[in-house]
Amino acid sequence: MMLEAIETCFPGVFEFELTDGGMHIVAFLQRGIEDTALAALWTQHELYVRPLSGWYAQTQKRYGLVIGYTNIRSTEEAKKILQRVQEKTLELMHL
């Protein structure tokens, strides 16, 4: 549900490594921007998000979001929440 909502609200912005299960999505940013500001924005709007770059110890980091989705009950709910951050997200990404 969350993956479908992200792809609808942000087409072509993220790349995903899909797994068969879990409680989060790793969404890699295709453009090199700081993911900490993006994670902070999304966290303010009922989304459980952490910046991916914090998980890297090396100097070569990948940027993106680790997005929890256990609090999402439907695709429509996910889209509604993502639409709240859509404009500011695109501004941060200079899109």
C-alpha positions in Angstrom: 0.0 0.0 0.0 2.7 2.5 0.9 4.9 1.6 -2.1 2.0 2.1 -4.4 1.2 5.5 -2.8 4.9 6.6 -3.0 5.0 5.7 -6.7 1.8 7.6 -7.3 2.8 10.7 -5.5 6.5 10.7 -6.4 6.8 9.0 -9.8 10.4 8.4 -10.8 11.8 10.1 -7.6 12.8 7.0 -5.7 14.4 3.6 -6.5 13.4 0.6 -4.4 15.0 -2.7 -3.5 11.9 -4.9 -3.0 11.8 -7.7 -0.5 9.2 -10.4 0.3 8.4 -9.0 3.7 9.3 -6.7 6.5 8.0 -3.6 8.2 9.7 -0.9 6.1 10.6 0.2 2.6 14.1 1.4 1.6 13.6 4.2 -0.9 16.8 5.4 -2.5 16.9 8.9 -3.8 17.8 9.1 -7.5 19.2 12.6 -7.0 21.9 13.4 -4.5 20.2 15.5 -1.8 20.5 15.4 2.0 18.0 12.9 3.2 17.9 14.2 6.8 15.8 17.3 5.9 13.4 15.1 3.9 13.1 12.6 6.8 12.4 15.4 9.2 9.7 16.8 7.0 8.0 13.5 6.6 8.2 12.7 10.3 6.2 15.8 11.0 3.3 14.3 9.1 2.5 10.9 10.7 5.2 9.0 8.8 7.8 6.9 10.5 10.9 7.7 8.5 14.6 7.7 9.1 17.4 9.0 6.7 19.2 6.2 5.0 22.6 8.0 5.0 22.8 7.6 8.8 23.2 3.8 8.3 26.5 4.3 6.4 29.8 4.4 8.2 31.9 4.9 5.0 32.4 8.2 3.3 30.6 6.9 0.2 26.9 7.1 1.3 23.7 6.4 -0.4 20.8 8.7 0.3 17.2 7.9 0.8 14.6 7.1 3.3 13.8 4.1 5.5 10.0 4.2 5.6 8.0 2.3 8.2 4.5 1.4 7.1 3.0 -0.6 9.9 0.7 2.3 10.9 -0.8 2.6 7.4 -4.1 0.9 6.9 -4.8 1.5 3.2 -3.4 2.9 0.0 -5.8 5.8 0.2 -4.6 6.7 3.7 -1.0 6.5 2.5 -1.7 8.8 -0.5 -3.5 11.3 1.7 -0.5 11.5 4.1 2.0 11.7 1.3 0.1 14.5 -0.5 0.6 16.6 2.6 4.4 16.5 2.1 4.4 16.3 -1.7 4.9 20.0 -2.5 7.6 20.6 0.2 9.4 17.3 -0.8 9.6 18.4 -4.4 10.9 21.8 -3.3 13.6 20.2 -1.2 14.6 18.0 -4.2 14.5 21.0 -6.6 12.0 19.3 -8.8 
